[in-house]
Amino acid sequence: MELLFVALAGAILGLGARYLLPHRHTHGSVLIPALGVSVACILWVALTWAGLKWNGGWIWWITLLGTAAIVVIADLVIGRVRTSHDDKLLHTLAKGAVAR
């Protein structure tokens, strides 16, 4: 049951990152929330295997803060890389255009 709450928290953190950070027009609407769910679940399971108890506070703090950090970094990196590639492609395509 806790994994369900962790997945929901990851989705909420991903949605927050999607709509609060710039460059949201450069990637799909579900990419960052799905990344948030995946990262939160993977962190939770890894910390559970490491021996942290699910009813302790540390597992929650580490999972939620780690998910928030990874989602923010991923959103910013994806946005910058995609914008850079789009600009290069536009420049390449514009070379063949005929000026009128």
HUGI-V774382 format. One record per backbone hydrogen bond with DSSP energy under -1.0 kcal/mol. CO is the residue of the C=O (numbers start at 1). NH is the residue of the N-H. If there is no record, write none. Layout:
[[CO	NH] [CO	NH]]
This chain:
[[1	5] [2	6] [3	7] [4	8] [5	9] [6	10] [7	11] [8	12] [9	13] [10	14] [11	15] [12	16] [13	17] [14	18] [15	19] [16	20] [17	21] [23	26] [30	34] [31	35] [32	36] [33	37] [34	38] [35	39] [36	40] [37	41] [38	42] [39	43] [40	44] [41	45] [42	46] [43	47] [44	48] [45	49] [46	50] [47	52] [48	51] [53	56] [57	61] [58	62] [59	63] [60	64] [61	65] [62	66] [63	67] [64	68] [65	69] [66	70] [67	71] [68	72] [69	73] [70	74] [71	75] [72	76] [73	77] [74	78] [75	79] [76	80] [77	81] [78	82] [79	83] [80	84] [81	85] [82	86] [83	87] [84	88] [85	89] [86	90] [87	91] [88	92] [89	93] [90	94] [91	95]]
